[in-house]
Amino acid sequence: MKKTNSPRSSGSRETFLIFMVVVCGIMATLSVNLLNQPASAPGEAKVVDSTNQDQKDTVPEKAASVALLDVPLATGTEPLDKLFVQSGCAVCHTIPGIAPAQGREGPPLVLGTNGPLRLADPQYQGTATTVREYIQESILNPGVYVVPGYSDRVMPRWYGKRLNALALDRIAAYLEDVKE
């Protein structure tokens, strides 16, 4: 049974958890992306030909800048445990088989067991017809169905913009087979 806190402390906790998910995702992504970039002079960004990795030209940094919200959390090619950590899932959820995923703010992700039950729940208002579709819908549009006993305000609403199709598919493929 999930403990409930006072509204004030619950809101602060949810804000903190959302902040931690964002920070973990940004830090993991930046460390991967920045450590793999060739060095450039201050104020300049290199334009690199991926076929021979030679410097072709330099452009002002403003033209090459990318907003942090445009940087994907994960590529989908990471090992599964790293994929779940970089995507932020491990902060809030317990996921069997993913050692770092021991979160307690979101429901345990045993969707091979719970997915069919949630699809059959009269409170479910989504469009998914399979467990895999339900998982993808829950990530991309988390407000469609909120597991009873959990807050609707914790799961980030921006995952659709930060997870690519490969990452989303690998997450869903793993979770649909996880059973209690």
SEZARO-918097 format. One line per 4 residues: for each residue x negated, y negated, z of N, C-alpha, C. Coordinates in steps of 0.1 Angstrom, whole numbers. Last residue first. Layout:
BEGIN
X Y Z X Y Z X Y Z  ...
***
This chain:
BEGIN
-56 105 -122 -59 107 -108 -63 121 -105  -73 99 -153 -62 104 -145 -66 105 -131  -81 84 -183 -84 84 -169 -72 88 -161  -74 80 -210 -77 94 -205 -80 95 -191
-71 53 -213 -59 62 -216 -62 76 -212  -96 42 -209 -86 41 -198 -74 50 -201  -110 46 -233 -115 52 -221 -104 53 -211  -95 32 -251 -97 46 -254 -102 53 -241
-96 6 -240 -83 13 -241 -85 28 -243  -123 0 -245 -118 0 -231 -105 8 -231  -125 3 -272 -133 12 -264 -128 12 -250  -108 -18 -281 -105 -4 -284 -112 5 -275
-121 -41 -270 -108 -38 -266 -104 -23 -269  -145 -39 -285 -146 -39 -270 -132 -35 -265  -135 -42 -311 -142 -30 -308 -143 -29 -292  -123 -68 -311 -115 -56 -313 -122 -43 -309
-136 -88 -284 -134 -85 -298 -127 -71 -299  -125 -110 -259 -128 -96 -262 -126 -94 -277  -117 -136 -258 -130 -133 -254 -134 -119 -256  -90 -140 -265 -100 -148 -271 -114 -144 -268
-77 -122 -248 -75 -121 -263 -85 -129 -271  -83 -132 -222 -90 -121 -228 -89 -119 -243  -70 -153 -210 -78 -156 -221 -86 -144 -227  -57 -148 -186 -49 -149 -198 -57 -151 -211
-68 -126 -160 -70 -138 -169 -62 -137 -181  -50 -116 -132 -55 -112 -146 -56 -124 -155  -37 -131 -112 -51 -128 -111 -57 -124 -125  -10 -137 -111 -19 -148 -114 -33 -144 -114
8 -117 -103 7 -120 -118 -3 -131 -121  -3 -94 -78 0 -108 -83 -1 -109 -98  13 -63 -69 1 -71 -74 6 -84 -79  36 -50 -64 27 -51 -53 14 -59 -57
40 -36 -97 46 -39 -84 36 -39 -72  22 -49 -123 24 -37 -115 30 -42 -101  38 -67 -147 29 -68 -136 32 -56 -127  40 -71 -181 44 -62 -170 33 -63 -159
34 -95 -193 45 -87 -198 50 -77 -188  11 -108 -185 23 -111 -178 35 -103 -183  -11 -101 -201 -9 -94 -189 4 -97 -181  -19 -96 -230 -7 -104 -225 -3 -98 -212
-43 -82 -233 -41 -94 -241 -29 -102 -236  -40 -61 -214 -52 -69 -214 -49 -83 -222  -16 -50 -220 -18 -55 -206 -31 -64 -205  -19 -42 -247 -10 -53 -243 -12 -59 -230
-38 -21 -242 -41 -33 -250 -32 -45 -247  -21 -4 -227 -34 -9 -222 -38 -22 -229  -1 1 -245 2 -5 -233 -10 -11 -227  -14 15 -266 -8 2 -269 -5 -6 -256
-21 38 -251 -32 29 -256 -26 15 -259  4 48 -245 -4 44 -234 -15 34 -239  30 36 -268 20 45 -264 11 40 -252  45 14 -272 52 27 -272 43 38 -268
49 -20 -263 41 -8 -265 49 4 -264  63 -43 -257 66 -37 -270 58 -24 -272  76 -50 -224 67 -51 -235 72 -44 -247  89 -49 -200 96 -56 -210 87 -58 -223
96 -29 -172 87 -31 -184 94 -37 -195  115 -22 -154 110 -36 -154 101 -39 -165  120 5 -158 130 -4 -163 125 -19 -163  92 24 -168 97 16 -158 108 6 -164
79 37 -189 93 42 -186 99 33 -175  54 26 -188 62 24 -200 76 28 -198  46 36 -163 48 21 -165 56 19 -177  43 63 -168 52 58 -158 56 43 -160
22 63 -187 35 68 -191 46 63 -181  1 52 -170 6 45 -182 19 50 -186  -8 68 -148 2 57 -146 8 51 -158  -26 87 -160 -15 91 -151 -4 81 -150
-42 72 -176 -37 85 -181 -26 91 -173  -48 51 -160 -37 49 -169 -33 62 -177  -60 41 -136 -58 55 -139 -47 57 -148  -72 16 -122 -70 19 -137 -71 34 -139
-56 2 -94 -66 12 -99 -62 15 -114  -47 -33 -98 -43 -19 -95 -55 -10 -100  -68 -58 -83 -59 -53 -93 -57 -38 -91  -84 -60 -60 -74 -70 -63 -64 -66 -74
-105 -44 -57 -93 -40 -49 -82 -50 -52  -132 -27 -75 -124 -39 -71 -111 -34 -64  -152 -11 -84 -146 -8 -71 -138 -19 -66  -172 -4 -107 -158 -8 -107 -151 -4 -94
-197 8 -109 -196 -6 -103 -181 -11 -102  -190 34 -120 -195 32 -106 -193 18 -101  -165 48 -135 -173 35 -138 -178 31 -124  -150 69 -127 -161 71 -137 -169 59 -140
-121 50 -121 -129 62 -119 -138 65 -131  -121 18 -112 -120 26 -124 -128 38 -122  -105 -8 -96 -113 4 -94 -110 13 -106  -107 -43 -105 -102 -30 -106 -111 -19 -101
-122 -67 -103 -108 -66 -96 -103 -52 -96  -147 -64 -115 -145 -73 -104 -132 -70 -96  -145 -48 -137 -150 -42 -125 -149 -51 -112  -137 -65 -158 -128 -55 -152 -132 -50 -139
-156 -81 -171 -150 -86 -159 -140 -76 -152  -171 -73 -192 -157 -78 -195 -150 -83 -183  -193 -64 -179 -194 -76 -187 -180 -82 -190  -182 -40 -168 -188 -50 -160 -188 -64 -167
-174 -25 -191 -164 -29 -181 -169 -40 -171  -199 -23 -204 -188 -29 -211 -177 -34 -200  -214 -8 -185 -218 -22 -188 -207 -30 -195  -201 16 -188 -202 9 -175 -205 -6 -177
-205 22 -216 -192 20 -210 -192 12 -197  -231 4 -233 -226 16 -226 -213 12 -218  -219 -19 -260 -226 -16 -247 -222 -2 -242  -204 -26 -281 -214 -16 -283 -222 -12 -271
-188 -46 -274 -181 -33 -276 -191 -22 -279  -197 -70 -267 -196 -67 -281 -189 -55 -284  -181 -93 -243 -189 -80 -246 -187 -78 -261  -172 -119 -243 -177 -112 -230 -185 -100 -233
-181 -142 -269 -174 -130 -264 -180 -124 -251  -179 -176 -267 -188 -165 -267 -181 -153 -261  -161 -197 -265 -162 -190 -278 -171 -178 -278  -166 -208 -241 -154 -200 -242 -153 -193 -256
-189 -223 -246 -190 -210 -238 -177 -202 -239  -192 -234 -279 -186 -236 -266 -187 -222 -259  -223 -238 -295 -211 -230 -294 -205 -232 -280  -243 -258 -318 -238 -255 -304 -225 -247 -305
-254 -266 -341 -255 -252 -339 -248 -248 -325  -252 -294 -341 -245 -287 -352 -245 -272 -349  -267 -300 -319 -253 -303 -318 -246 -295 -329  -294 -295 -327 -287 -286 -317 -272 -288 -317
-301 -299 -362 -299 -305 -348 -290 -296 -340  -320 -272 -376 -308 -281 -376 -307 -287 -362  -345 -258 -396 -340 -263 -383 -329 -272 -385  -350 -228 -415 -348 -243 -414 -344 -246 -399
-360 -202 -413 -357 -208 -426 -356 -223 -425  -381 -180 -398 -375 -193 -396 -372 -199 -410  -374 -145 -404 -382 -157 -405 -374 -169 -403  -359 -121 -403 -362 -128 -391 -372 -139 -392
-350 -108 -426 -365 -108 -423 -369 -116 -411  -323 -108 -423 -329 -97 -430 -344 -97 -428  -312 -130 -410 -313 -117 -403 -320 -106 -410  -328 -160 -409 -323 -150 -419 -324 -137 -412
-318 -185 -387 -327 -173 -390 -320 -165 -400  -323 -216 -376 -314 -209 -385 -323 -197 -390  -329 -229 -343 -334 -222 -356 -322 -216 -363  -322 -261 -331 -318 -246 -331 -323 -240 -344
-336 -287 -311 -334 -280 -323 -330 -266 -321  -341 -296 -286 -333 -304 -294 -330 -298 -308  -374 -282 -284 -362 -288 -277 -354 -297 -287  -379 -256 -309 -383 -268 -302 -371 -274 -295
-372 -221 -301 -372 -233 -309 -376 -245 -302  -375 -186 -300 -378 -199 -294 -377 -210 -305  -349 -163 -309 -362 -168 -311 -363 -182 -305  -328 -145 -286 -330 -156 -296 -344 -160 -297
-323 -128 -266 -326 -122 -279 -328 -132 -290  -317 -142 -244 -329 -135 -243 -333 -129 -257  -291 -152 -251 -303 -161 -250 -316 -154 -250  -274 -129 -250 -276 -137 -262 -288 -146 -262
-277 -119 -224 -279 -110 -236 -282 -119 -248  -271 -141 -209 -284 -134 -207 -287 -125 -219  -246 -148 -218 -257 -157 -220 -270 -150 -219  -231 -125 -208 -232 -128 -222 -244 -137 -225
-235 -127 -180 -239 -115 -187 -241 -118 -202  -224 -153 -175 -238 -150 -172 -243 -137 -180  -197 -149 -183 -206 -159 -190 -220 -156 -188  -189 -129 -166 -188 -127 -180 -197 -136 -188
-193 -141 -141 -199 -128 -144 -200 -126 -159  -175 -163 -143 -190 -165 -141 -197 -153 -145  -150 -151 -146 -155 -160 -156 -170 -161 -155  -149 -136 -122 -147 -129 -135 -154 -138 -146
-150 -157 -103 -160 -147 -104 -160 -140 -117  -126 -171 -109 -139 -178 -111 -150 -168 -112  -108 -152 -101 -108 -156 -115 -121 -163 -118  -114 -151 -74 -116 -139 -82 -117 -143 -97
-107 -177 -66 -121 -173 -64 -124 -161 -73  -80 -176 -71 -88 -186 -78 -103 -182 -77  -72 -156 -53 -70 -154 -67 -79 -164 -75  -79 -169 -28 -86 -157 -32 -84 -154 -47
-61 -190 -29 -75 -193 -29 -83 -181 -33  -37 -176 -28 -40 -185 -40 -55 -188 -40  -39 -164 -3 -38 -156 -15 -41 -164 -28  -39 -185 14 -51 -177 13 -51 -169 1
-12 -194 9 -23 -203 8 -36 -195 6  5 -172 14 5 -178 0 -8 -187 -1  -11 -146 33 -3 -159 32 -5 -165 19  -12 -114 17 -18 -125 25 -8 -137 25
-6 -80 18 -2 -93 13 -8 -103 22  -21 -49 8 -18 -59 18 -14 -72 11  -6 -22 -8 -14 -34 -10 -11 -44 1  -8 12 0 0 0 0 -9 -12 0
***
